[in-house]
């Protein structure tokens, strides 16, 4: 394996609090030397490749705990290979796939098929297993068997689990197995035409929309049960100010409560649906400016400890359907870091250290991954980016291009993604 010397680079490392200019040596797939202030002689070591890091930032490879690679069953939208390429271009070295595939990942045989395919890729790809069989919410899967086969967590993402008693049983089992549970929190009883907030936009469009109580009621219920059982819980893609407040209070009672926010929920509001149509349709929907700012405040104070893309590819033909018929979801891996820099760091809401923590260190910590920090002896999973370079969103390597951010000018461009000591993405420009 080739050795890599990175010279004169600004290292942002939340795991150690490092915010310094360094030289860094990578060999044998690991970080083997870090010279703070570049004052020692490691730069004299002959490496197979030298990266001039002047003007660039190095950080732990990004970790996304919520992606849909649509494999098996929907590979015309995305597959594990194209998903991995998209992740690498976005600076992600570790991702966790959701299990709402076809067939669903509710047994060890399908899980093995998925993980065997994932091993062929150059980034680290994990998968959850389903909480309930067939995503039907009526019978629990064999969580122990799924964990033994390699599942890193449990989720019925895309579908809420309405049976509170069954969910509590799942929480207890997951706690015993030390498996995180990630929940999609939308009560269908409050929803008419999901993907659009019930408010200004839905009135303009003349459709029912998704009431905010759909999320609030489920989050309130499930946080209470999570605190009671001690499960490690991830509230997925949070969208309302009330849900942020509920998570903030629950974290005072349990250290195992986590929450994630997507780049689209901290970048856009429901008005985007009027501009971008189905490209701004997602579950849960974009909501108000007040909700967007509450999410940003949650990211700032650590109530929301993870940024996750909910990367959800769909074909152009699907997204071109009428708004009430088009599927919900957007791709996000290739724009996430730049949206964080443009809409959080540049606007003074988060420091660069906080952004990297929410996009790498925090997600890795929840799952217990050996990732999210750059240390001597740690796997050389590193993203190198220019925090000032502006670029126009276009030319995705994902199989799909369903994004409202097409043609946006963003700041912050990934230049290299290194995973396991290998350069898995290099910017052409």
Secondary structure by P-SEA (a helix, b strand, c coil): cbbbbbcbbbbbbccccccccbbbbbcccccccccccccccccccccccccccccbbbcccbbbcccccccccccccccaaaaaaaaaaacccbbbbbcccccccccaaaaaaaaaaaaaccccccbbbbcccccccccccaaaaaaaaccccccccccccccaaaaaaaaaaaaaacbbbbbbcccccccccccccccaaaaaaccccccccaaaaaaaaaaaaaaaacccccccccccaaaaaaaaaaaaccccbbbbbcccccccccccccccccccccccccccaaaaaaaaaaaaaccccccccccccccccccccccccbbbbbbccccaaaaaaacccccccccaaaaaaaacaaaaaaacccccccccccccbbbbbccccccccccccccccccccccccccccccbbbccccccccccc
